[in-house]
């Protein structure tokens, strides 16, 4: 008997889920708003031209699909799954006042929220700061686990048990 063991090798851009492939691609903000074109080199070496539709805006974490560009379907070698492209959008770190004015001139207006001075006097002013949410959640989970693990009772204390009926 001959036994073949296949090990799937990780790829930096492609991930396989069954018959479907997932591809990660980052767009600049300009590309996301104004359109893009790029060449995707498929796993088999073919070059696919990927382009947005005219006037289409790509949002952060948006997915697009291309039919029949995934992996071959089991026992159907001429049928393939889908190739999903996951788009991330690279935003600038900051904008100059002139850039802000230029954007405000061409983008839709901000929703107007007119507050009177009296309403503003009743508000508490806050300050936003950057946060690494994954790190925050890990820290909070560790603190919750520590609180759960702490023993609030003195050593040798009896625990209350349910009464027998």
N, C-alpha and C positions, 0 to 999 in steps of 0.2 A: 504494500500500500504506500502511496505517496500522499503526504499531507502538506498542503500549502498554508502558511500562516501569513496573512496580510496585515501589515501595520500601516495605519493611515498617518502620513507625515503632516505636521502642522505647516500651514502656509501663512506668511505675514499679512496677506490681503484677503485671501479667500477662506471661508469656513463652510463646511459641508453639513447639511442637515437632511439626511435621507437623500432624496433625488434632487434637492434644491441646493444652490450655492448662494452664499452671501458674500458680498464684496464691500469693503469699506472705502469711501472716497471723501476727501475733504475739498470743499469749494471755498474760494475767497468770497467775501461779502458781495463784491462786484459781480462775480460769476453767478452767485445765487439770485441776485436781483436782475441782472441784465442778460443772462444767458451764458452757456458754457459749451465747450467742445473738448473732449479728450479721447485719447486712444487707450483702450483697455486691452492688455495682452492676456488672452484667455489661457487656461491651464494647458490646452493643447497647442499653444503657440500662435493661434489665429489672432489677428488684430481687429478689434471691434471699435467702430467709431460711435461714441456715446455723445449725444447732444440734446440740449433742452429744446422744447418747442418755443417758437417765437412768443415773447411776452409772458412766458411762464416764470413764476417765482418759486424757487426751491426753499423750503423751510428747514431749520435745523432738525435733525433726527428724522427726516422724511425718507421714505423708501420708494423706489421705483422698481419695476420688474421687466425683464425681457424673457418672453416665452421661448422654450426649447433651447436655452443656453445653459441649463443646469447639467446634472450628471445623468448618464443613461439610466433608464428605469429597468429594474430587475426583470429579466426574461423578455424584455421589449427593447432590443438594442437600438432601434431607430427612433425611439421616443425618449425625450429628455425632460427633466424638470425645469424649473425656472431659475434664472439668475436674478437675485435681488440686489440692488445697489442701495446701500445705506449711506445717506449724505450727512456729513457734519459741515457746519458753516463756521469758518474762521473769522471772527469779528475783530476789529481793531481794538487795541488796548485803551485808546483814548482818541478824542477829536479836538481839533483846535476850534476856537470860537468862530472863525471864518467857515470852517467845514460844517459846523452845526448850523450856521445861518444858511449855507448853500443847500444842505439837506432839508431844512425846514421849508425852504422855498419850493422844492420839487416834490416832497412827500406829502401825503394827506395830512391835514391839520391834526394836532393833538386833540383828544377829547377835552372840551372846555369844562372846567370845574371851577366855577366862579364862587369864591368864598368871600364873605364879608369880613371886615376887620374884627367884628364881634365873634364870628365863628372861629376865626384864626386864633383869637385870644383864648378860646376855650380848648384849643388843641394843645397837646404836649408834643414838642418837637423831638424827633428821633434822629438817630444817626445809623446809616447802613454801613456794614463792613463786610469784607470778603470772608468766605468760610469754605473750608474743604468738607463738604457734607458727609462723604464716606468716613473721613477721620472722626468727625463729630459723632456720627451714629455708632461707630466702634467704641469710642470713649464712653458714650452714654450706656451702651449695652454692657460694657465691662463694669461700670459703676452700679448698674442695676443688679448684675450678678453678684457683686461684692455685698451689696445690701441684703440680698436674698441669702447669701451664705453666712452672714454674720449671725452669731448666736446671742440673742438679747437676754437669755436666761442665765442666771449664775450657775456655775458648775454644780452638778448633783441635784438640780431642781427637778421636781416631779412634773410631768406633763399631765394635763387634764385629759381624762379618757371619757368616752361616752358611757352612760349608765347602761347596765344590762337590763333587759326586760324579761 
